[in-house]
Amino acid sequence: MIKCLIIDDDPVARKNLSILCSKVDYLQVIGEFDNPIKALTTLNNRKDIDLIFLDIHMPEINGMDFFKSTIDPPNVIFTTGDQSKAIEAFEVNALDYLVKPIQLPRFLKAIERVKPQTRITPAEVQVEQDADMYINVDGRLTRLAFDKIALIEAKGDYALIKMDQQAQHIVRSSMKKIEQKLPAKSFMRIHRSYIVNLHKIVDIEDNSILVNQEVIPVSRANKMKLVEALNLL
């Protein structure tokens, strides 16, 4: 179950989002707030919140500034009538950016990017998995098809995304944030520094695998999980 908060100063927008959430079996709205400050108590007291639907333009504090100032915040999907903030939203690792009025198909596509700690059973999933994601490269949104991604390597505060044909992109993001955007059936975190596309694995030997002509280490704890996942492909 994905537990979420709705933060928007417009009561009509909050109501519309609540209705959209009610159409998805695995979404549970924990609270609705007309400004971010009121939501702080819930965020501080509950550590099981997976997602915030957050408006940007609000009277007391800008939603973007609020999110940037929050320590270890949940995933966020920004909701706004202003299309000009999309680049800034992805710079802070927002899962998505919804422009009002929000339509159901676009809403469903956005929440598919959420991978909460609580396991979602196959019976709960009703929406087809996305085939791509967008990353911010030098202020430009770049589309990456999942089936073209070979592996992702941690580089400090950055992540190096290695594609087919030796192409690569570096983004400022944690591995956790990137992992949440990838389809779990095709990608696995095999090591604290590596996420790999299971379909790109050429060979497995001892505690390493061959992907995209690179030898990648596999942690002992993830070796059995990897073998099990490959058997299910």
Secondary structure in CASP SS format (residue, H / E / C, confidence):
PFRMAT SS
TARGET T0000
AUTHOR 0000-0000-0000
METHOD secondary structure of the structure
MODEL  1
M C 1.00
I E 1.00
K E 1.00
C E 1.00
L E 1.00
I E 1.00
I E 1.00
D C 1.00
D C 1.00
D C 1.00
P H 1.00
V H 1.00
A H 1.00
R H 1.00
K H 1.00
N H 1.00
L H 1.00
S H 1.00
I H 1.00
L H 1.00
C H 1.00
S H 1.00
K C 1.00
V C 1.00
D C 1.00
Y C 1.00
L E 1.00
Q E 1.00
V E 1.00
I E 1.00
G E 1.00
E E 1.00
F E 1.00
D C 1.00
N C 1.00
P H 1.00
I H 1.00
K H 1.00
A H 1.00
L H 1.00
T H 1.00
T H 1.00
L H 1.00
N H 1.00
N H 1.00
R C 1.00
K C 1.00
D C 1.00
I C 1.00
D C 1.00
L E 1.00
I E 1.00
F E 1.00
L E 1.00
D E 1.00
I C 1.00
H C 1.00
M C 1.00
P C 1.00
E C 1.00
I C 1.00
N C 1.00
G H 1.00
M H 1.00
D H 1.00
F H 1.00
F H 1.00
K H 1.00
S H 1.00
T C 1.00
I C 1.00
D C 1.00
P C 1.00
P C 1.00
N E 1.00
V E 1.00
I E 1.00
F E 1.00
T E 1.00
T E 1.00
G C 1.00
D C 1.00
Q H 1.00
S H 1.00
K H 1.00
A H 1.00
I H 1.00
E H 1.00
A H 1.00
F H 1.00
E H 1.00
V C 1.00
N C 1.00
A C 1.00
L C 1.00
D E 1.00
Y E 1.00
L E 1.00
V E 1.00
K C 1.00
P C 1.00
I C 1.00
Q C 1.00
L H 1.00
P H 1.00
R H 1.00
F H 1.00
L H 1.00
K H 1.00
A H 1.00
I H 1.00
E C 1.00
R C 1.00
V C 1.00
K C 1.00
P C 1.00
Q C 1.00
T C 1.00
R C 1.00
I C 1.00
T C 1.00
P H 1.00
A H 1.00
E H 1.00
V C 1.00
Q C 1.00
V C 1.00
E C 1.00
Q C 1.00
D C 1.00
A C 1.00
D E 1.00
M E 1.00
Y E 1.00
I E 1.00
N E 1.00
V E 1.00
D C 1.00
G C 1.00
R E 1.00
L E 1.00
T E 1.00
R E 1.00
L E 1.00
A E 1.00
F H 1.00
D H 1.00
K H 1.00
I E 1.00
A E 1.00
L E 1.00
I E 1.00
E E 1.00
A E 1.00
K E 1.00
G C 1.00
D C 1.00
Y E 1.00
A E 1.00
L E 1.00
I E 1.00
K E 1.00
M E 1.00
D H 1.00
Q H 1.00
Q H 1.00
A C 1.00
Q E 1.00
H E 1.00
I E 1.00
V E 1.00
R E 1.00
S C 1.00
S C 1.00
M H 1.00
K H 1.00
K H 1.00
I H 1.00
E H 1.00
Q H 1.00
K H 1.00
L C 1.00
P C 1.00
A C 1.00
K C 1.00
S C 1.00
F E 1.00
M E 1.00
R E 1.00
I E 1.00
H E 1.00
R C 1.00
S C 1.00
Y E 1.00
I E 1.00
V E 1.00
N E 1.00
L H 1.00
H H 1.00
K H 1.00
I E 1.00
V E 1.00
D E 1.00
I E 1.00
E E 1.00
D C 1.00
N C 1.00
S E 1.00
I E 1.00
L E 1.00
V E 1.00
N C 1.00
Q C 1.00
E E 1.00
V E 1.00
I E 1.00
P E 1.00
V C 1.00
S C 1.00
R H 1.00
A H 1.00
N H 1.00
K H 1.00
M H 1.00
K H 1.00
L H 1.00
V H 1.00
E H 1.00
A H 1.00
L H 1.00
N H 1.00
L H 1.00
L C 1.00
END
